Amino acid sequence: MKIGELAQATATSVEAIRFYEREGLIPEPRRTVANYRSYEDAHVQRLAFIRRCRSLDMALDEIRALLSFKDAPSADCGDVNALLDAHIQHVAERVVELRALEQELVELRARCKSAAAGADCAILKELGQMDGTAASTTAPRSGLAHVGAAHSGRQRSAK
């Protein structure tokens, strides 16, 4: 199948497929005489595996490690368990961070009881404070770019 057919079969964008190829997560397909990529069922299965891992918020390095375990079916799966345990711990830490973020946002929202002119908006004033005297009791979250940030503060790919 061509890349567009693979994209449609796996609900993955063509750009994401090419990204996964560049990252070495899926093998480069053979090329036709006309130099088109020609994908096989093995590519569909591997891409489905990758997408499932991404749906579990796994980082590319984790997926790469899992794929190496998958490619060595006779190897012991203890390392797979360890990788998943580490990911579970990361998710638990993110839940704590997200709860703190939620509380910070609730406290920020509580500063505005009614609509006012932008110049008088308590939320905008609070967000503009840089000296650390903000009423929020939550310290800024270091290393996290946004809720979608991945492990150890790294930005995750949009793929």
DOTOR-867691 format. One record per residue: x, y, z of N, C-alpha, C in turn. Coordinates in steps of 0.05 Angstrom, whole numbers, plus 32768, in hexadecimal, padded with zeros to 4 digits. Example, Ala and Ser with C-alpha at 12.3 -4.5 7.8 and 13.67 -1.06 7.14 Angstrom:
n_X / n_Y / n_Z / ca_X / ca_Y / ca_Z / c_X / c_Y / c_Z
8108 / 7F8E / 809C / 80F6 / 7FA6 / 809C / 8108 / 7FBE / 809C
8101 / 7FD3 / 808E / 8111 / 7FEB / 808F / 8102 / 8001 / 809D
***
This chain:
n_X / n_Y / n_Z / ca_X / ca_Y / ca_Z / c_X / c_Y / c_Z
8011 / 7FE8 / 8000 / 8000 / 8000 / 8000 / 8012 / 8019 / 8000
8007 / 802F / 7FF6 / 8016 / 8048 / 7FF6 / 8012 / 8056 / 8011
8022 / 806B / 8015 / 8022 / 8078 / 802F / 8006 / 8084 / 8036
7FF8 / 808E / 8023 / 7FDD / 8098 / 8028 / 7FCA / 8083 / 8031
7FCD / 806B / 8026 / 7FBC / 8054 / 802E / 7FC3 / 804B / 804A
7FDD / 804B / 8050 / 7FE6 / 8044 / 806B / 7FDB / 8059 / 807F
7FDD / 8072 / 8078 / 7FD3 / 8087 / 8089 / 7FB5 / 8083 / 808F
7FA6 / 807D / 807A / 7F89 / 807A / 807D / 7F84 / 8060 / 808E
7F92 / 804B / 8088 / 7F8E / 8032 / 8096 / 7F94 / 8034 / 80B4
7FA6 / 8046 / 80BC / 7FAE / 8048 / 80D8 / 7FA6 / 8062 / 80E5
7F96 / 8072 / 80D7 / 7F8E / 808C / 80E2 / 7FA6 / 809C / 80EB
7FBB / 809D / 80DB / 7FD4 / 80AB / 80E1 / 7FDA / 80BD / 80CA
7FE4 / 80D5 / 80CF / 7FEA / 80E7 / 80BA / 8003 / 80DD / 80AB
8005 / 80E5 / 8092 / 801C / 80DE / 8081 / 8035 / 80EA / 808E
8033 / 8102 / 8099 / 804A / 810F / 80A6 / 8054 / 80FE / 80BE
8041 / 80F4 / 80CE / 8048 / 80E4 / 80E5 / 8056 / 80CA / 80DC
804C / 80BE / 80C7 / 8058 / 80A5 / 80BD / 8075 / 80AB / 80B5
8079 / 80C0 / 80A6 / 8094 / 80C8 / 809E / 80A6 / 80CE / 80B6
809A / 80DB / 80CA / 80A9 / 80E0 / 80E3 / 80B2 / 80C6 / 80F0
809F / 80B3 / 80F3 / 80A6 / 809A / 80FF / 80BB / 808B / 80EF
80BB / 808E / 80D5 / 80D0 / 8082 / 80C4 / 80EB / 808F / 80CA
80EB / 80A9 / 80CB / 8104 / 80B8 / 80D1 / 810F / 80B0 / 80EC
80FD / 80AC / 80FF / 8105 / 80A5 / 811A / 810D / 8088 / 811D
8109 / 8079 / 8108 / 8111 / 805C / 8108 / 80FD / 804B / 8116
80E5 / 8055 / 811C / 80D1 / 8045 / 8129 / 80C3 / 8031 / 8117
80C0 / 8039 / 80FE / 80B6 / 8026 / 80EA / 80CB / 8024 / 80D4
80CF / 800C / 80C9 / 80E3 / 8008 / 80B5 / 80DC / 8017 / 809B
80F0 / 801F / 808D / 80EB / 802B / 8073 / 80DE / 8016 / 8061
80CA / 801D / 8053 / 80BD / 800A / 8041 / 80CD / 8007 / 8027
80C8 / 7FF1 / 801A / 80D5 / 7FEE / 8000 / 80C8 / 8003 / 7FED
80D6 / 8008 / 7FD7 / 80CC / 801C / 7FC4 / 80C4 / 800E / 7FAA
80B0 / 8019 / 7F9E / 80A7 / 800E / 7F84 / 80BA / 8018 / 7F6E
80B6 / 800E / 7F56 / 80C6 / 8017 / 7F40 / 80C2 / 8035 / 7F3C
80AB / 8040 / 7F42 / 80A6 / 805C / 7F3F / 80AF / 806C / 7F58
80BD / 805E / 7F6A / 80C9 / 806A / 7F83 / 80B4 / 8071 / 7F98
809C / 8065 / 7F97 / 8088 / 8069 / 7FAC / 808E / 8057 / 7FC3
8089 / 8060 / 7FDB / 808B / 804E / 7FF2 / 8076 / 8038 / 7FF0
807D / 8020 / 7FF6 / 806A / 800A / 7FF5 / 8069 / 7FFC / 8010
8053 / 8000 / 801F / 8050 / 7FF6 / 803A / 8042 / 7FDB / 803A
8048 / 7FCC / 804E / 803C / 7FB1 / 8051 / 802D / 7FAF / 806B
8020 / 7F98 / 8070 / 8011 / 7F94 / 8089 / 8023 / 7F98 / 80A2
803C / 7F90 / 80A0 / 804E / 7F94 / 80B7 / 8050 / 7FB1 / 80BF
804F / 7FC3 / 80AB / 8050 / 7FDF / 80B1 / 8037 / 7FE8 / 80C0
8020 / 7FDD / 80B7 / 8006 / 7FE4 / 80C4 / 8007 / 7FDB / 80E1
8011 / 7FC2 / 80E6 / 8012 / 7FB8 / 8101 / 8025 / 7FC8 / 8113
803C / 7FCF / 8108 / 804F / 7FDE / 8118 / 8045 / 7FFA / 811E
8039 / 8007 / 810A / 802E / 8021 / 810E / 8017 / 8021 / 8122
8007 / 800C / 8122 / 7FF1 / 8009 / 8135 / 7FFD / 8006 / 8151
8013 / 7FF8 / 8154 / 8021 / 7FF5 / 816E / 802B / 8010 / 8178
8037 / 801F / 8166 / 8042 / 8039 / 816D / 802B / 804C / 8175
8016 / 804C / 8166 / 7FFF / 805D / 816C / 7FF3 / 8056 / 8187
7FF2 / 803C / 818D / 7FE7 / 8034 / 81A7 / 7FF9 / 803E / 81BE
8013 / 803B / 81BA / 8026 / 8046 / 81CE / 8023 / 8064 / 81D1
8020 / 8072 / 81BB / 801D / 808F / 81BD / 8003 / 8096 / 81CB
7FEE / 8086 / 81C7 / 7FD4 / 808B / 81D5 / 7FD7 / 8088 / 81F3
7FEC / 8079 / 81FB / 7FF2 / 8075 / 8218 / 8006 / 808A / 8221
800B / 809E / 8211 / 801D / 80B4 / 8217 / 803A / 80AC / 821A
8042 / 8097 / 820C / 805E / 808E / 820D / 806F / 809F / 81FC
8087 / 80A5 / 8205 / 809B / 80B4 / 81F6 / 80A7 / 80A3 / 81E0
80B3 / 80B0 / 81CC / 80BE / 80A1 / 81B6 / 80D4 / 808E / 81C0
80E4 / 8095 / 81D3 / 80F9 / 8083 / 81DE / 80ED / 806A / 81EA
80D6 / 806E / 81F8 / 80C9 / 8057 / 8204 / 80BE / 8045 / 81EE
80B2 / 8050 / 81D9 / 80A8 / 8041 / 81C3 / 80BE / 8032 / 81B5
80D4 / 8040 / 81B1 / 80EB / 8034 / 81A4 / 80F5 / 801B / 81B4
80F6 / 801E / 81CF / 80FE / 8008 / 81E0 / 80EA / 7FF1 / 81DE
80D0 / 7FF7 / 81DF / 80BC / 7FE2 / 81DD / 80BE / 7FD4 / 81C2
80C3 / 7FE3 / 81AD / 80C5 / 7FD6 / 8192 / 80DD / 7FC4 / 8191
80F3 / 7FCC / 819F / 810A / 7FBA / 819F / 8104 / 7FA0 / 81AE
80F4 / 7FA2 / 81C3 / 80EC / 7F8A / 81D1 / 80D9 / 7F79 / 81C0
80C7 / 7F87 / 81B2 / 80B4 / 7F79 / 81A0 / 80C3 / 7F6B / 8189
80D9 / 7F77 / 8180 / 80E9 / 7F6B / 816A / 80FA / 7F54 / 8174
80FC / 7F50 / 818E / 810B / 7F3A / 8199 / 80F8 / 7F28 / 81AA
80E6 / 7F1A / 819C / 80D0 / 7F0C / 81AB / 80DA / 7EF7 / 81BF
80F2 / 7EED / 81BC / 80FB / 7ED8 / 81CF / 8108 / 7EE4 / 81E8
810C / 7EFF / 81E9 / 8118 / 7F0C / 8200 / 8104 / 7F0D / 8217
810F / 7F0F / 822F / 8100 / 7F11 / 8248 / 80F1 / 7F2B / 8248
80D8 / 7F2C / 8251 / 80C9 / 7F45 / 8251 / 80CB / 7F55 / 826B
80DE / 7F4E / 827C / 80E2 / 7F5D / 8295 / 80E8 / 7F7A / 8290
80F7 / 7F80 / 827B / 80FE / 7F9C / 8274 / 80E5 / 7FAB / 826B
80D3 / 7F9C / 825E / 80B9 / 7FA8 / 8255 / 80AA / 7FB1 / 826E
80A9 / 7F9F / 8282 / 809B / 7FA5 / 829B / 80A7 / 7FBD / 82A8
80C2 / 7FBE / 82A9 / 80D0 / 7FD5 / 82B6 / 80C9 / 7FEF / 82A7
80C9 / 7FEE / 828D / 80C3 / 8006 / 827D / 80A7 / 800F / 8283
8094 / 7FFC / 8284 / 8078 / 8004 / 8289 / 8075 / 800E / 82A6
8083 / 8002 / 82B9 / 8082 / 800C / 82D5 / 808C / 8029 / 82D6
80A2 / 802F / 82C8 / 80AC / 804A / 82C7 / 8098 / 805D / 82BB
808A / 8054 / 82A6 / 8076 / 8065 / 8299 / 805E / 806A / 82AB
8056 / 8055 / 82B9 / 8040 / 8058 / 82CD / 8048 / 806D / 82E2
8061 / 806C / 82EB / 806A / 8080 / 82FF / 8069 / 809C / 82F3
8072 / 809E / 82DA / 8071 / 80B8 / 82CD / 8054 / 80C2 / 82CB
8041 / 80B1 / 82C4 / 8025 / 80B9 / 82C2 / 801B / 80C2 / 82DD
8022 / 80B4 / 82F2 / 8019 / 80BB / 830D / 8024 / 80D7 / 8315
803D / 80DC / 830E / 8049 / 80F7 / 8313 / 803A / 810C / 8303
8033 / 8107 / 82EA / 8025 / 811A / 82D9 / 8009 / 8120 / 82E5
7FFC / 810B / 82F0 / 7FE2 / 810F / 82FC / 7FE4 / 8123 / 8314
7FF9 / 8120 / 8324 / 7FFD / 8132 / 833A / 8002 / 814E / 832F
8013 / 8151 / 831B / 8018 / 816B / 830F / 7FFF / 8177 / 8303
7FEF / 8167 / 82F6 / 7FD6 / 8171 / 82EA / 7FC2 / 817A / 82FF
7FC1 / 816C / 8315 / 7FAF / 8174 / 832B / 7FB9 / 818F / 8337
7FD3 / 8193 / 8339 / 7FDD / 81AC / 8343 / 7FD7 / 81C2 / 832E
7FDA / 81BC / 8315 / 7FD3 / 81CF / 8300 / 7FB5 / 81D7 / 8301
7FA4 / 81C3 / 8305 / 7F88 / 81C8 / 8307 / 7F82 / 81DA / 831F
7F8E / 81D5 / 8336 / 7F8A / 81E6 / 834D / 7F93 / 8202 / 8348
7FAA / 8205 / 833C / 7FB5 / 821F / 8336 / 7FA2 / 822F / 8323
7F97 / 8221 / 8310 / 7F84 / 822E / 82FD / 7F6A / 8236 / 830B
7F61 / 8224 / 831D / 7F48 / 822A / 832C / 7F4D / 8243 / 833E
7F64 / 8244 / 834B / 7F6B / 825B / 835C / 7F6D / 8275 / 834B
7F78 / 8272 / 8334 / 7F7B / 8289 / 8322 / 7F5F / 8292 / 8319
7F4E / 827F / 8311 / 7F33 / 8286 / 8308 / 7F23 / 8293 / 831E
7F27 / 828B / 8337 / 7F18 / 8296 / 834E / 7F1F / 82B4 / 8352
7F34 / 82BE / 8347 / 7F3C / 82DA / 834A / 7F28 / 82EC / 833C
7F19 / 82E2 / 8329 / 7F07 / 82F3 / 8319 / 7EEA / 82EA / 831F
7EDC / 82FB / 832E / 7EC1 / 82F4 / 8336 / 7EAD / 82FE / 8321
7EB4 / 8313 / 8312 / 7EA2 / 831D / 82FE / 7EB3 / 832A / 82E7
7EA6 / 832D / 82D1 / 7EB4 / 8339 / 82BA / 7EBC / 8356 / 82BF
7ED4 / 835D / 82B7 / 7EDD / 8378 / 82BB / 7EED / 8380 / 82A2
7EF4 / 8399 / 82A1 / 7F06 / 83A2 / 828B / 7F20 / 8394 / 828C
7F2C / 838E / 8276 / 7F46 / 8380 / 8275 / 7F5B / 838C / 8288
7F5C / 83A6 / 828A / 7F6F / 83B3 / 829B / 7F6B / 83AD / 82B8
7F52 / 83A6 / 82BF / 7F4B / 83A0 / 82DB / 7F49 / 8382 / 82E1
7F4F / 8372 / 82CD / 7F4B / 8355 / 82CF / 7F5F / 8349 / 82E3
7F56 / 833D / 82F8 / 7F67 / 8331 / 830D / 7F77 / 831A / 8302
7F6C / 830B / 82F0 / 7F7A / 82F4 / 82E4 / 7F92 / 82FD / 82D3
7F8D / 8311 / 82C2 / 7FA2 / 831C / 82B2 / 7FB8 / 8328 / 82C3
7FB0 / 8336 / 82D9 / 7FC4 / 8342 / 82EB / 7FD5 / 832C / 82F8
7FC8 / 8317 / 8301 / 7FD6 / 8300 / 830E / 7FE9 / 82F3 / 82FA
7FE0 / 82EF / 82E2 / 7FF1 / 82E2 / 82CE / 8009 / 82F4 / 82C7
8006 / 830E / 82CA / 801C / 8320 / 82C3 / 8031 / 8323 / 82D9
802B / 8319 / 82F1 / 803F / 831C / 8307 / 8057 / 8309 / 8302
806E / 8314 / 8305 / 8086 / 8304 / 8300 / 8097 / 8303 / 8319
8090 / 8310 / 832E / 80A1 / 8312 / 8346 / 809C / 82FC / 835B
808A / 82EA / 8354 / 8085 / 82D4 / 8366 / 8072 / 82DA / 837D
8066 / 82F2 / 837C / 8053 / 82FA / 8392 / 8037 / 82F2 / 838B
8033 / 82E2 / 8376 / 8018 / 82DA / 836F / 800C / 82CA / 8386
7FF2 / 82CD / 8388 / 7FE3 / 82C0 / 839E / 7FE3 / 82A2 / 839C
7FE9 / 8297 / 8384 / 7FE8 / 827A / 8381 / 7FFD / 826D / 8393
7FF4 / 8258 / 83A0 / 8006 / 8249 / 83B1 / 8016 / 8234 / 83A2
8010 / 8230 / 8389 / 801E / 821C / 8379 / 8036 / 8228 / 836C
804D / 821D / 836F / 8065 / 8226 / 8362 / 8063 / 8220 / 8344
8071 / 8230 / 8333 / 8070 / 822A / 8317 / 807B / 820E / 8312
806F / 8200 / 82FF / 8077 / 81E5 / 82F8 / 808F / 81E6 / 82E6
80A6 / 81DE / 82F0 / 80BE / 81DF / 82E0 / 80C0 / 81C9 / 82CC
80CA / 81CF / 82B4 / 80CF / 81BB / 82A0 / 80B7 / 81B2 / 8290
80A0 / 81BB / 8296 / 8088 / 81B2 / 8288 / 807E / 81C8 / 8276
807D / 81C3 / 825C / 8075 / 81D7 / 8249 / 8057 / 81DA / 8249
8049 / 81C4 / 824D / 802C / 81C4 / 824C / 8022 / 81A9 / 8255
8009 / 81A5 / 8257 / 7FFE / 818C / 8260 / 8008 / 8175 / 824F
800D / 8179 / 8236 / 8016 / 8164 / 8224 / 8034 / 815E / 8227
8042 / 816B / 8239 / 805F / 8166 / 823B / 8064 / 8148 / 8242
8079 / 813E / 8237 / 807F / 8122 / 823C / 8093 / 811F / 8252
809F / 8108 / 8254 / 80B0 / 8100 / 826A / 80C7 / 8114 / 826F
80CD / 8118 / 8288 / 80E3 / 8128 / 8291 / 80E3 / 8144 / 8285
80CB / 814F / 8280 / 80C9 / 816A / 8276 / 80CF / 816D / 8258
80D4 / 8157 / 824A / 80D9 / 815A / 822D / 80BF / 8160 / 821F
80C1 / 816F / 8209 / 80A9 / 8174 / 81F9 / 80A3 / 815B / 81E9
808B / 8154 / 81E7 / 8084 / 813C / 81D8 / 807D / 8144 / 81BC
8081 / 8132 / 81AA / 807B / 8137 / 818E / 805D / 8137 / 818A
8055 / 8147 / 8177 / 8038 / 8148 / 8170 / 8030 / 8130 / 8160
8041 / 811F / 8159 / 803C / 8108 / 8148 / 802C / 80F3 / 8156
***
